[in-house]
Amino acid sequence: MGNLVTRIKNIVLADMHEAIDHKEKKNPIALLNQYLRQCEQETEKVRKLLERQYTLKEEFNREYRHAEQLAAKRKHQKEVATEAGEVELAQFAANEQTQYENRAEQLKSALQTAVQQLDTLEQKYEQMKHKLKEMNIRRLELMGRENVTRAHHQMSKVLDDHAYSQNHAFSRFEEIESYLDRLEHQVNSSYYRNTIDARITQLEKNMKNEEIGSIS
């Protein structure tokens, strides 16, 4: 059963990776934008944790100072009660002093840990911000390259279409010009034929008239 679950998991992961690879090849900018959004979300989470850690550090510091003040206060009260001969009161103040001093030590250790954790979080947060900035710059670079590539492709397409249109128009012009030449030739030939026919007819008529005149 375990092997079957593992196989199914591996198949699902393989399909996911194949889908991601296909998406990356099809539109790398869109995939990069998705990664950036995820990084921004993770960076925002760290920022909120960092703010919470600041708050915790301040609370630890406040509680630590308060415990120190109470310990000092009970110490003073113990000394006053001892000097006044109030044994029970002095003992109570001494116990309170010990508790507050122990609490202060505990809070001091927690404060130091919180400060160390805060430093670590700050470093990680700065690293994430730098990484996010680098990825944004990388995205801008890719967008610029993609834009130039698209522009060159569009210009090439326009120029090719324009060249095709020019060649097509030139061929069409030549076709029309050839047609006009043929039409002009046909008109001239028809006119010339009509002219010859008229002249021959007139010559024949003149010759016939001359023949009639000579006979008369």
Secondary structure, 3 states (H helix, E strand, C coil): CHHHHHHHHHHHHHHHHHHHHHHHHHCHHHHHHHHHHHHHHHHHHHHHHHHHHHHHHHHHHHHHHHHHHHHHHHHHHHHHHHHHCCHHHHHHHHHHHHHHHHHHHHHHHHHHHHHHHHHHHHHHHHHHHHHHHHHHHHHHHHHHHHHHHHHHHHHHHHHHHHHHHHHHHHHHHHHHHHHHHHHHHHHHHHHHHHHHHHHHHHHHHHHHHHHHHHHC
